[in-house]
Amino acid sequence: MLRRFLAVFEPFILMLVGTVVLASILPARGGFVPLFDAAADAGIVLLFFLHGAKLSREAIVAGARNWKLHLAVFASTYILFPILGLATASLLTGPIAAGMLFLTLLPSTVQSSIAFTAIARGNVAAAVCSASFSNLIGIVLTPALVALLMHSTGGGISFASVETVLLQLLLPFALGHALRPWIGGWVTRNKKLVTVVDRGSILLVVYTAFGAAVVAGLWHKLSGGDLALILVACCAMLGVVLAATWGAARLLKLPREDAIVLLFCGSKKSLASGVPMAGVLFPAAQVGVVILPLMLFHQIQLIACAFIARRMADGDDTAR
């Protein structure tokens, strides 16, 4: 199962790297810029519409029952991570600091959190609820946290950005969820379409974001040392959160199956949500730098959690 999961993600990782290379060599210029921007905006709207249609009300009701676990995942995602982000950003400067802080304000992943929980023989149903809740709350909470915490790092959002969030994120999500009784079955039967929209919208935003950043001199502003610094910071942050979530599970005396959910759902940050949100919340020339830490963290969390999940599946207590 682990190999199948990693095989699903490997082509997308290669496409992501290829998109960054393409945007670095051939960024959109002139009249092509508004065309790609419009396509990226349309992809974001469709993405959140489909996610709204996909989320069942039964999952929302069921998720409210295991409140201790879900509060712990929420605390890790939206309290522990932002505290670490503020501490890390205080040691850095400029766009790198903004990118590291933005990374910590995002919701958890859905697909990888559930997949790793299943591999490690955890409570899959609880993982579905926690991951879904994290993303649902994140649609509102992440922009609010950006507005509250990112002024000192060159971020923050204006009234126009709030309006854009409402129109491009919340409204399509709410409309999709309202139409779920009529289109939910079709969306469920056509999971490949949702995957294509997911990945297609991410690649479009990454291309337009990195293209705008390259035109603004991204690779002249970032050195190899900066990239190494981001990698070290991402690794250190993930290590702290993994240790903290597993320790919290033991303090809360959660069953092992629920502890696994906290470990994997509480330590992830969503590329699928983060890239479109960055495209909405930040100026085009700034998005490329802001999402760079997220893209690196995404790969690191997949590698680390795949290793941990496999060890747990094999019954290796040292993973505890």
N, C-alpha and C positions, 0 to 999 in steps of 0.2 A: 504493500500500500504506500509506503514511504517513497519508493521509486516512482510509482505512478504519479504521486503528488508532485514530486520534484520535476518529473518529466513535463507536467502541465505548465509549471512556472518557467522552466528553462527557456523555451522559445520566446516568452514574453520578456524575460530579462535581456535576452539578446536583441529583441526588437527595441527595447528601451535604450540600450547602449547605442544601437544603430541610429535611433532617432536623435540622440544627443550629438553623435558624430555628424549626421546629416545637417542638423541645425547649426553646427559649428562651421561646416564647410559651405553650405548653401542656405543661409537664413533667408526668410521671406523679406523682401524689400519692396518699396514703392507701392504700387497698386495691389500687390499680392497680400500685403499685411492685413487690410480690412477683410479680405476674403477668408484667410485662415482664421482670423479672430472671430468672424461670424460662424465659421464651421465649428470652432472650439466651443463657442457659447451654445450653439445648437446641441452639440454632443453632451454638454453638461446638463442642459435642461432635460434631454431625453434620458440621460443616466439616472437622474433623481426621480423622474416620473416612473421609470420602470422599477426602481428600488421601492418606491411607495406602493406600487401595485403588488410587489413581491412579498412585502411584510404582512403577515396574517395577524388578525386581531387576537386569534387564539394564542399566538406567541407572546403578545403583549400581556394578556391575562395570566398566562402560565408563568411568565417571567417575574411577576410580582410576588410569587409565593416564596421563592428561596431568597428572601430579602437579605439575609446576612451575607451570602455569597455575592449577590449583585451589588450590594453596598461596598464590599471589599474591592470588587473589580472597578467600580466607579471611583473609589478613593485612589486606587493606583493610577487609573487613567487620567483623572482630572484634578488630583491633588498632589500625589507624589511626583508624577512626571513634571507638572508645571513648576514645582519647587526646585527640582533638579534642573529644569530649563532656565529658571531665573538665576540659579547659582552658576550654571555654565556660561550663560550670556554675560554675567558680570565679569567673567574672566576673559571674554573675547570682545571684539569690536566690530562695528559695521555690519555688512550684510550677513557675515557668518554668524554673528551673535543673533541676528533676527531669524535666520534659518534654523538654528538650534532651538531657539525658544518656540518658534512656530511648530516644529516637529513635536514638541512635548504637549501641545494644546489640542492635538488631533484625537479623534476616537480610535478605538481598537479596530483591528481587522475583523472580518467575518469569516471568509473562506479558510484562511490559514489557521486561525484560532480554533475553528471547529475541526479541521483536518488533523492538527497536531494533538488535540484533545482525544480524538478517536484513536490515533496511533498509540498514544500513551495509556489507553484504556481508562479514560476519564469519563465524566458525566456529560455525554454529548448533548443531551437535551438542554442541560443548564448552560452549556457553552453557546448553543444557538440563541438562547434567551439573552445571555449577557452580552454577546457580540451584537445582537440586533438592537438591544437597548442602548448600548454605547454609541452606535451609529445614529440611532434615532435622536438621542439627546444631543449628540455632537452637531447636528445640523443647526441647532440654536446656540449651544454652549460654546462651541469653538469660535464662532465670530464674536461672541460676547467676551470671551477670554482674550482674543486678539485685541479688541478695543480697549480692554482694561489693562493689559499687561505689556503691550508691545510699543508704547510710545517712546520708551527710553532706548529702544533698539532700532528706531527708524521705521517701525511698523505703525499699527493702529489703523482704524478705519473711519471714514467720513460718513456723513449722512447719505451721500450718493452710494457708497459701498453697502450700507445697510439696506437701501432700496434694492440694490442689485441682488443681495442675498435673498431678500424676500421673493423677488421675481424669478430668479434663476434656480434657487435651491428649495426654499420652503413651499412656494406655490406649486411647482411641478410635483414635489413629493406628496403634498396634501391631495392634489388632484388625482395622482396615481392611486393613492390609498383609497380615496372616495370611490374610484371606479373599479376597485378590486373585485367586487361581486360579479362584474361583467367581464373583466379582462384578466383577472388573477389566474384563472385556469390556463388561459392561453399563454401567459407569461411563464407559468410553471412548466408547461409543455415545451416551451421554446427557450430553454436555459442557454443554449448556444448564442441566441440573439442577445441576451443580457450580457453574456461574456464578451461578445464582439463590441457592444456599445461601451461596456466598462473599459476595455483595453483601448478601443479606438479613441474614446474621448480623452483618456490619459495621454496617449501618444500625440494627439493633436495639441493638447495643452502644453505638453513637454516641448514639442517642436516650436510652437509659437513663443513660448516663454524663453527657451534657450536661444532661439533665433533673435528675439528682441534684446536679450542680455548680451549676446555676442556682438550685435551691432553697436551696443552701448559700451563695448570693451570688456566683457566678462573675463576672458582668458588673459587679458593684460592686468586685471585687478587681482586675480587669484593665482597664487603660485603653487608649486608642488608641495611646499611646506604647509600651505593652507589646507590642501586636500588631506595631507597626512594628519593634520590637527583635527579636522572634522572626523576622520576615521577613528582616531584615538578617543575623541570625545563620545562618539556614538557607541563604541565598544564598552567604554567605562560606564556610560549611562545604562546600557542594556544589562550589564553585569550587576549593577546596583539594584535595578528593578527586579531582576530574576531572583536575587537573594532576598530582597525585601518581601516579595509576594509569597515565596515559599515559607519564609519565617513567619509572616502574618498568618498564613494558613495553619501553621502549627500552634500559634498563640490562640487563634480562634477555635482550635480543635475541630477543624473541618474534616469530614471524611476524605480519604485519599482521592476519591473520584472528584470531589468538589475542589480539593486543593490543586489538582491538575488544571481544572478550569481557571482558577485564580492565577496560576502560574502562566498559562498561555494567553488567556484573554487580557490579563492585567499588564502584560509586558509588550504588547504589540501596538504599533501605530500604523494607520491605514494609508497606504499610497493611493488607493482608489478614491478615498474621500479627500485626502490632503491636496492632491494635485489640482482637481477642479476647484476646491475652495480657495487655494492660493491664486488661481487664475481670476477669481471673482474679487478677492479681498485686497490684492496688491497691484500697483502699477505694472504694466507689461514688462518694462525694462528691469524690474526688481524681482519678478517671479522666478526667473531662472536660478538666481543665487539662493533665493529663499527655499526652493524645493530640493536643492542639491543635497543638504544633510538628510532629508527625508528619503531620497532615492538610495543613498548609501546605507542608511539605517535599515531600510526595507530588506536589502540583500543580507545584511549582517544578522538580522533577526530570523530570517528564513534558515540560514545555515546553522546558527546556534540552536534554534528550537528543534530543527530536524534531528540534530545529534542528541539533544536531551530527550526528545520523545522516543527515539529509537532505544536509548538506554533504559527508559522507563518501561517500554514494551517488553524488553528482555528481562525485566525484573531486577535490574541493577539498583540496589539500594543506595549506591554512592551518588546517584542522581538526586537523592533527597537531601 
